[in-house]
Amino acid sequence: MPDRKDDMSIAPLAERPSAEAPNAEADETGSPELEPLPSWVFPPKEGFSAADLDRLRGIPPHTELIDGSLVFVSPQTRFHSLIMFLLETTLRRALPAGLRVRREMTVTLGNRQRPEPDLVVVRADGDLGMKQTTYQPADVVLAVEVVSAESEVRDRERKPVLYAQAGIDHFWRIEEKDDRPVVYVYELDPATKAYALMGIHHDRLKLSVPFDVDVDLTEIDDL
């Protein structure tokens, strides 16, 4: 018997499900009844607030708030997953007492800003319990973003500005080049409240600030 795809390709047009609303039922006129849209599709006049992320029902996982607008993430690539695993495991071994590494937790930078770095290093006293959903800028020692095609502008331009203005001292941006990670290391200039580029690291990330860490970036090939 032909499979379902073949059935669709040979069925008369009148018998095929609607492409616009395959699960919708037709009304008396024969037009499909579209399902009601969730309330978060329509932003309030002043934009969403940081607190809204905790109470909006049905928003996709890892939704961020940038400039009062909801930002949805694209599917994660293999490179993204592997470099996150490599950095997270290495940082956990390297961190001094009093610091913790957290994955995909938001940081509330203001009423209209609640981005979600891929990794953050936070002070242990910033942990407030298992139901915690966000950190404050004062809790964050380091923010890390892994750039994807969809997030390129945000990760290269907007987010570093927001992190710097909030006073987060250290920021790493990670890009993919020839299937290998390249790490751009930034440190906050307190006079300008902007990040200064401290180094670009290809095969090895070895730093003493904000803590001692030594990452063999070529290990991504073996994961």
Phi and psi restraints in degrees (value plus and minus 20) as a CYANA .aco file:
   2 PRO   PHI     -88.5   -48.5
   2 PRO   PSI     130.2   170.2
   3 ASP   PHI     -97.9   -57.9
   3 ASP   PSI    -198.7  -158.7
   4 ARG   PHI     -85.8   -45.8
   4 ARG   PSI     -56.4   -16.4
   5 LYS   PHI     -82.2   -42.2
   5 LYS   PSI     -62.4   -22.4
   6 ASP   PHI     -85.0   -45.0
   6 ASP   PSI     -58.5   -18.5
   7 ASP   PHI     -77.6   -37.6
   7 ASP   PSI     -64.3   -24.3
   8 MET   PHI     -82.6   -42.6
   8 MET   PSI     -55.7   -15.7
   9 SER   PHI     -94.5   -54.5
   9 SER   PSI     -42.0    -2.0
  10 ILE   PHI    -131.7   -91.7
  10 ILE   PSI     -27.0    13.0
  11 ALA   PHI     -88.9   -48.9
  11 ALA   PSI     125.3   165.3
  12 PRO   PHI     -77.3   -37.3
  12 PRO   PSI     130.4   170.4
  13 LEU   PHI     -76.6   -36.6
  13 LEU   PSI     -60.3   -20.3
  14 ALA   PHI     -86.9   -46.9
  14 ALA   PSI     -41.3    -1.3
  15 GLU   PHI    -112.3   -72.3
  15 GLU   PSI     -28.1    11.9
  16 ARG   PHI    -101.0   -61.0
  16 ARG   PSI     124.6   164.6
  17 PRO   PHI     -83.5   -43.5
  17 PRO   PSI     132.3   172.3
  18 SER   PHI     -84.5   -44.5
  18 SER   PSI     114.1   154.1
  19 ALA   PHI     -93.2   -53.2
  19 ALA   PSI     -46.4    -6.4
  20 GLU   PHI     -99.5   -59.5
  20 GLU   PSI     -55.5   -15.5
  21 ALA   PHI    -164.8  -124.8
  21 ALA   PSI      56.0    96.0
  22 PRO   PHI     -81.2   -41.2
  22 PRO   PSI     -45.0    -5.0
  23 ASN   PHI    -123.1   -83.1
  23 ASN   PSI     -17.6    22.4
  24 ALA   PHI    -103.5   -63.5
  24 ALA   PSI     127.7   167.7
  25 GLU   PHI    -111.4   -71.4
  25 GLU   PSI     127.3   167.3
  26 ALA   PHI     -99.6   -59.6
  26 ALA   PSI     125.7   165.7
  27 ASP   PHI    -107.5   -67.5
  27 ASP   PSI    -190.8  -150.8
  28 GLU   PHI     -83.7   -43.7
  28 GLU   PSI     -44.9    -4.9
  29 THR   PHI    -105.6   -65.6
  29 THR   PSI     -25.3    14.7
  30 GLY   PHI      72.0   112.0
  30 GLY   PSI     -24.8    15.2
  31 SER   PHI    -103.5   -63.5
  31 SER   PSI     122.3   162.3
  32 PRO   PHI     -88.8   -48.8
  32 PRO   PSI     122.9   162.9
  33 GLU   PHI    -110.7   -70.7
  33 GLU   PSI      93.1   133.1
  34 LEU   PHI     -94.8   -54.8
  34 LEU   PSI     122.2   162.2
  35 GLU   PHI     -88.2   -48.2
  35 GLU   PSI     125.1   165.1
  36 PRO   PHI     -83.5   -43.5
  36 PRO   PSI     121.0   161.0
  37 LEU   PHI     -98.1   -58.1
  37 LEU   PSI     127.0   167.0
  38 PRO   PHI     -85.7   -45.7
  38 PRO   PSI     134.4   174.4
  39 SER   PHI     -82.8   -42.8
  39 SER   PSI     -48.1    -8.1
  40 TRP   PHI     -93.9   -53.9
  40 TRP   PSI     -26.8    13.2
  41 VAL   PHI     -86.8   -46.8
  41 VAL   PSI     -48.1    -8.1
  42 PHE   PHI    -128.1   -88.1
  42 PHE   PSI      83.1   123.1
  43 PRO   PHI     -89.4   -49.4
  43 PRO   PSI     128.5   168.5
  44 PRO   PHI     -84.7   -44.7
  44 PRO   PSI     142.1   182.1
  45 LYS   PHI     -74.8   -34.8
  45 LYS   PSI     -59.3   -19.3
  46 GLU   PHI    -108.8   -68.8
  46 GLU   PSI     -17.0    23.0
  47 GLY   PHI      66.7   106.7
  47 GLY   PSI     147.9   187.9
  48 PHE   PHI     -96.7   -56.7
  48 PHE   PSI     138.8   178.8
  49 SER   PHI    -129.8   -89.8
  49 SER   PSI     144.0   184.0
  50 ALA   PHI     -78.1   -38.1
  50 ALA   PSI     -57.4   -17.4
  51 ALA   PHI     -87.7   -47.7
  51 ALA   PSI     -43.7    -3.7
  52 ASP   PHI     -82.6   -42.6
  52 ASP   PSI     -49.1    -9.1
  53 LEU   PHI     -81.0   -41.0
  53 LEU   PSI     -45.5    -5.5
  54 ASP   PHI    -106.7   -66.7
  54 ASP   PSI     -32.3     7.7
  55 ARG   PHI    -143.1  -103.1
  55 ARG   PSI     -28.7    11.3
  56 LEU   PHI     -93.9   -53.9
  56 LEU   PSI     105.7   145.7
  57 ARG   PHI    -106.9   -66.9
  57 ARG   PSI     114.1   154.1
  58 GLY   PHI      66.1   106.1
  58 GLY   PSI     -16.8    23.2
  59 ILE   PHI     -89.9   -49.9
  59 ILE   PSI     128.0   168.0
  60 PRO   PHI     -82.5   -42.5
  60 PRO   PSI     132.6   172.6
  61 PRO   PHI     -78.3   -38.3
  61 PRO   PSI     128.2   168.2
  62 HIS   PHI      45.4    85.4
  62 HIS   PSI       5.1    45.1
  63 THR   PHI     -87.7   -47.7
  63 THR   PSI     116.0   156.0
  64 GLU   PHI    -129.2   -89.2
  64 GLU   PSI     143.7   183.7
  65 LEU   PHI    -139.5   -99.5
  65 LEU   PSI      96.1   136.1
  66 ILE   PHI    -145.7  -105.7
  66 ILE   PSI      98.7   138.7
  67 ASP   PHI      35.4    75.4
  67 ASP   PSI      17.9    57.9
  68 GLY   PHI      61.3   101.3
  68 GLY   PSI     -19.3    20.7
  69 SER   PHI    -131.9   -91.9
  69 SER   PSI     123.5   163.5
  70 LEU   PHI     -95.5   -55.5
  70 LEU   PSI     115.3   155.3
  71 VAL   PHI    -141.6  -101.6
  71 VAL   PSI     105.3   145.3
  72 PHE   PHI    -123.2   -83.2
  72 PHE   PSI     123.6   163.6
  73 VAL   PHI    -113.1   -73.1
  73 VAL   PSI     132.1   172.1
  74 SER   PHI    -105.8   -65.8
  74 SER   PSI     146.4   186.4
  75 PRO   PHI     -76.4   -36.4
  75 PRO   PSI     123.0   163.0
  76 GLN   PHI     -95.4   -55.4
  76 GLN   PSI     116.4   156.4
  77 THR   PHI    -104.5   -64.5
  77 THR   PSI     145.1   185.1
  78 ARG   PHI     -83.2   -43.2
  78 ARG   PSI     -61.4   -21.4
  79 PHE   PHI     -77.8   -37.8
  79 PHE   PSI     -66.7   -26.7
  80 HIS   PHI     -78.4   -38.4
  80 HIS   PSI     -66.2   -26.2
  81 SER   PHI     -83.8   -43.8
  81 SER   PSI     -63.0   -23.0
  82 LEU   PHI     -89.4   -49.4
  82 LEU   PSI     -63.4   -23.4
  83 ILE   PHI     -89.5   -49.5
  83 ILE   PSI     -52.8   -12.8
  84 MET   PHI     -83.3   -43.3
  84 MET   PSI     -64.7   -24.7
  85 PHE   PHI     -82.6   -42.6
  85 PHE   PSI     -65.6   -25.6
  86 LEU   PHI     -81.5   -41.5
  86 LEU   PSI     -67.3   -27.3
  87 LEU   PHI     -88.0   -48.0
  87 LEU   PSI     -63.5   -23.5
  88 GLU   PHI     -81.9   -41.9
  88 GLU   PSI     -66.3   -26.3
  89 THR   PHI     -86.9   -46.9
  89 THR   PSI     -58.5   -18.5
  90 THR   PHI     -88.3   -48.3
  90 THR   PSI     -62.5   -22.5
  91 LEU   PHI     -83.9   -43.9
  91 LEU   PSI     -58.8   -18.8
  92 ARG   PHI     -80.0   -40.0
  92 ARG   PSI     -56.2   -16.2
  93 ARG   PHI     -95.6   -55.6
  93 ARG   PSI     -48.9    -8.9
  94 ALA   PHI    -112.0   -72.0
  94 ALA   PSI     -42.6    -2.6
  95 LEU   PHI     -86.1   -46.1
  95 LEU   PSI     116.6   156.6
  96 PRO   PHI     -93.0   -53.0
  96 PRO   PSI     148.4   188.4
  97 ALA   PHI     -78.0   -38.0
  97 ALA   PSI     121.2   161.2
  98 GLY   PHI      75.5   115.5
  98 GLY   PSI     -25.4    14.6
  99 LEU   PHI    -141.4  -101.4
  99 LEU   PSI     129.3   169.3
 100 ARG   PHI    -155.9  -115.9
 100 ARG   PSI     130.9   170.9
 101 VAL   PHI    -125.6   -85.6
 101 VAL   PSI     115.7   155.7
 102 ARG   PHI    -149.1  -109.1
 102 ARG   PSI     123.0   163.0
 103 ARG   PHI    -128.3   -88.3
 103 ARG   PSI     108.9   148.9
 104 GLU   PHI      32.8    72.8
 104 GLU   PSI      34.2    74.2
 105 MET   PHI    -137.6   -97.6
 105 MET   PSI     118.3   158.3
 106 THR   PHI     -93.7   -53.7
 106 THR   PSI     139.1   179.1
 107 VAL   PHI    -145.6  -105.6
 107 VAL   PSI     102.8   142.8
 108 THR   PHI    -106.0   -66.0
 108 THR   PSI      85.8   125.8
 109 LEU   PHI    -113.2   -73.2
 109 LEU   PSI     -34.8     5.2
 110 GLY   PHI     154.8   194.8
 110 GLY   PSI    -198.9  -158.9
 111 ASN   PHI     -84.2   -44.2
 111 ASN   PSI     -49.2    -9.2
 112 ARG   PHI    -130.8   -90.8
 112 ARG   PSI     -12.5    27.5
 113 GLN   PHI    -150.5  -110.5
 113 GLN   PSI      95.1   135.1
 114 ARG   PHI    -165.6  -125.6
 114 ARG   PSI      52.2    92.2
 115 PRO   PHI     -94.4   -54.4
 115 PRO   PSI     145.4   185.4
 116 GLU   PHI    -142.5  -102.5
 116 GLU   PSI      74.5   114.5
 117 PRO   PHI     -80.3   -40.3
 117 PRO   PSI     134.6   174.6
 118 ASP   PHI     -86.7   -46.7
 118 ASP   PSI     -59.5   -19.5
 119 LEU   PHI    -158.8  -118.8
 119 LEU   PSI     127.0   167.0
 120 VAL   PHI    -154.4  -114.4
 120 VAL   PSI     124.4   164.4
 121 VAL   PHI    -123.6   -83.6
 121 VAL   PSI     103.4   143.4
 122 VAL   PHI    -144.0  -104.0
 122 VAL   PSI     139.7   179.7
 123 ARG   PHI     -93.6   -53.6
 123 ARG   PSI     120.2   160.2
 124 ALA   PHI     -79.5   -39.5
 124 ALA   PSI     -51.3   -11.3
 125 ASP   PHI     -95.3   -55.3
 125 ASP   PSI     -23.2    16.8
 126 GLY   PHI    -101.2   -61.2
 126 GLY   PSI     -31.0     9.0
 127 ASP   PHI     -97.6   -57.6
 127 ASP   PSI     102.6   142.6
 128 LEU   PHI    -135.3   -95.3
 128 LEU   PSI     -11.4    28.6
 129 GLY   PHI     111.6   151.6
 129 GLY   PSI     147.0   187.0
 130 MET   PHI     -90.4   -50.4
 130 MET   PSI     -38.0     2.0
 131 LYS   PHI    -113.2   -73.2
 131 LYS   PSI     -15.0    25.0
 132 GLN   PHI     -83.8   -43.8
 132 GLN   PSI     118.2   158.2
 133 THR   PHI    -138.5   -98.5
 133 THR   PSI     -28.1    11.9
 134 THR   PHI    -175.4  -135.4
 134 THR   PSI     139.9   179.9
 135 TYR   PHI    -135.6   -95.6
 135 TYR   PSI     143.1   183.1
 136 GLN   PHI    -118.3   -78.3
 136 GLN   PSI     133.9   173.9
 137 PRO   PHI     -75.1   -35.1
 137 PRO   PSI     -55.4   -15.4
 138 ALA   PHI     -85.0   -45.0
 138 ALA   PSI     -40.2    -0.2
 139 ASP   PHI     -99.8   -59.8
 139 ASP   PSI     -40.1    -0.1
 140 VAL   PHI    -117.2   -77.2
 140 VAL   PSI     104.5   144.5
 141 VAL   PHI    -112.4   -72.4
 141 VAL   PSI     -57.0   -17.0
 142 LEU   PHI    -165.5  -125.5
 142 LEU   PSI     114.6   154.6
 143 ALA   PHI    -135.8   -95.8
 143 ALA   PSI     117.9   157.9
 144 VAL   PHI    -146.0  -106.0
 144 VAL   PSI     110.6   150.6
 145 GLU   PHI    -143.1  -103.1
 145 GLU   PSI     111.5   151.5
 146 VAL   PHI    -121.1   -81.1
 146 VAL   PSI      98.4   138.4
 147 VAL   PHI     -98.5   -58.5
 147 VAL   PSI     113.4   153.4
 148 SER   PHI    -138.4   -98.4
 148 SER   PSI     150.4   190.4
 149 ALA   PHI     -78.8   -38.8
 149 ALA   PSI     -58.7   -18.7
 150 GLU   PHI     -94.0   -54.0
 150 GLU   PSI     -50.5   -10.5
 151 SER   PHI    -121.5   -81.5
 151 SER   PSI     -11.7    28.3
 152 GLU   PHI     -74.6   -34.6
 152 GLU   PSI     -70.3   -30.3
 153 VAL   PHI     -86.1   -46.1
 153 VAL   PSI     -64.0   -24.0
 154 ARG   PHI     -82.2   -42.2
 154 ARG   PSI     -65.8   -25.8
 155 ASP   PHI     -93.5   -53.5
 155 ASP   PSI     -50.3   -10.3
 156 ARG   PHI    -107.5   -67.5
 156 ARG   PSI     -50.2   -10.2
 157 GLU   PHI    -139.0   -99.0
 157 GLU   PSI     -81.5   -41.5
 158 ARG   PHI     -94.0   -54.0
 158 ARG   PSI     -68.9   -28.9
 159 LYS   PHI     -83.1   -43.1
 159 LYS   PSI     -64.2   -24.2
 160 PRO   PHI     -77.3   -37.3
 160 PRO   PSI     -57.7   -17.7
 161 VAL   PHI     -83.0   -43.0
 161 VAL   PSI     -65.0   -25.0
 162 LEU   PHI     -84.6   -44.6
 162 LEU   PSI     -63.2   -23.2
 163 TYR   PHI     -84.4   -44.4
 163 TYR   PSI     -61.7   -21.7
 164 ALA   PHI     -85.6   -45.6
 164 ALA   PSI     -65.8   -25.8
 165 GLN   PHI     -82.2   -42.2
 165 GLN   PSI     -48.7    -8.7
 166 ALA   PHI    -101.6   -61.6
 166 ALA   PSI     -27.8    12.2
 167 GLY   PHI      69.6   109.6
 167 GLY   PSI      -2.3    37.7
 168 ILE   PHI     -96.4   -56.4
 168 ILE   PSI      99.7   139.7
 169 ASP   PHI     -91.3   -51.3
 169 ASP   PSI     -49.8    -9.8
 170 HIS   PHI    -152.4  -112.4
 170 HIS   PSI     119.8   159.8
 171 PHE   PHI    -162.5  -122.5
 171 PHE   PSI     111.1   151.1
 172 TRP   PHI    -137.2   -97.2
 172 TRP   PSI     113.7   153.7
 173 ARG   PHI    -134.8   -94.8
 173 ARG   PSI     109.3   149.3
 174 ILE   PHI    -136.3   -96.3
 174 ILE   PSI     106.7   146.7
 175 GLU   PHI    -140.7  -100.7
 175 GLU   PSI     138.9   178.9
 176 GLU   PHI    -120.1   -80.1
 176 GLU   PSI     109.7   149.7
 177 LYS   PHI    -158.1  -118.1
 177 LYS   PSI      97.5   137.5
 178 ASP   PHI      34.6    74.6
 178 ASP   PSI      22.7    62.7
 179 ASP   PHI      48.3    88.3
 179 ASP   PSI      -7.1    32.9
 180 ARG   PHI    -141.8  -101.8
 180 ARG   PSI     131.1   171.1
 181 PRO   PHI     -99.8   -59.8
 181 PRO   PSI     122.4   162.4
 182 VAL   PHI    -141.4  -101.4
 182 VAL   PSI     104.9   144.9
 183 VAL   PHI    -128.1   -88.1
 183 VAL   PSI     102.3   142.3
 184 TYR   PHI    -120.9   -80.9
 184 TYR   PSI      99.9   139.9
 185 VAL   PHI    -126.1   -86.1
 185 VAL   PSI     106.3   146.3
 186 TYR   PHI    -142.5  -102.5
 186 TYR   PSI     129.7   169.7
 187 GLU   PHI    -152.4  -112.4
 187 GLU   PSI     123.1   163.1
 188 LEU   PHI     -94.9   -54.9
 188 LEU   PSI     109.7   149.7
 189 ASP   PHI    -108.3   -68.3
 189 ASP   PSI      91.1   131.1
 190 PRO   PHI     -86.1   -46.1
 190 PRO   PSI     -41.5    -1.5
 191 ALA   PHI     -94.0   -54.0
 191 ALA   PSI     -58.5   -18.5
 192 THR   PHI    -122.2   -82.2
 192 THR   PSI     -31.6     8.4
 193 LYS   PHI      37.5    77.5
 193 LYS   PSI      15.7    55.7
 194 ALA   PHI    -153.0  -113.0
 194 ALA   PSI     138.2   178.2
 195 TYR   PHI    -103.4   -63.4
 195 TYR   PSI     121.5   161.5
 196 ALA   PHI    -129.9   -89.9
 196 ALA   PSI     116.7   156.7
 197 LEU   PHI     -94.3   -54.3
 197 LEU   PSI     101.5   141.5
 198 MET   PHI    -120.4   -80.4
 198 MET   PSI     -36.8     3.2
 199 GLY   PHI     151.8   191.8
 199 GLY   PSI     136.8   176.8
 200 ILE   PHI    -141.4  -101.4
 200 ILE   PSI     104.0   144.0
 201 HIS   PHI    -140.0  -100.0
 201 HIS   PSI     109.4   149.4
 202 HIS   PHI    -124.6   -84.6
 202 HIS   PSI     -90.6   -50.6
 203 ASP   PHI    -111.2   -71.2
 203 ASP   PSI     -42.6    -2.6
 204 ARG   PHI    -164.5  -124.5
 204 ARG   PSI     114.3   154.3
 205 LEU   PHI    -131.7   -91.7
 205 LEU   PSI      81.8   121.8
 206 LYS   PHI    -143.1  -103.1
 206 LYS   PSI      97.8   137.8
 207 LEU   PHI    -156.9  -116.9
 207 LEU   PSI     136.8   176.8
 208 SER   PHI    -134.7   -94.7
 208 SER   PSI     -26.1    13.9
 209 VAL   PHI    -150.5  -110.5
 209 VAL   PSI     111.6   151.6
 210 PRO   PHI    -102.0   -62.0
 210 PRO   PSI     -21.0    19.0
 211 PHE   PHI    -180.1  -140.1
 211 PHE   PSI     146.0   186.0
 212 ASP   PHI     -92.7   -52.7
 212 ASP   PSI     106.7   146.7
 213 VAL   PHI    -170.3  -130.3
 213 VAL   PSI     123.3   163.3
 214 ASP   PHI    -160.3  -120.3
 214 ASP   PSI      89.1   129.1
 215 VAL   PHI    -137.2   -97.2
 215 VAL   PSI     104.2   144.2
 216 ASP   PHI    -103.5   -63.5
 216 ASP   PSI      80.5   120.5
 217 LEU   PHI     -89.6   -49.6
 217 LEU   PSI     -39.3     0.7
 218 THR   PHI     -92.9   -52.9
 218 THR   PSI     -31.4     8.6
 219 GLU   PHI     -83.9   -43.9
 219 GLU   PSI     -35.7     4.3
 220 ILE   PHI     -80.1   -40.1
 220 ILE   PSI     -45.0    -5.0
 221 ASP   PHI     -88.6   -48.6
 221 ASP   PSI     -41.7    -1.7
 222 ASP   PHI    -122.1   -82.1
 222 ASP   PSI     -21.0    19.0
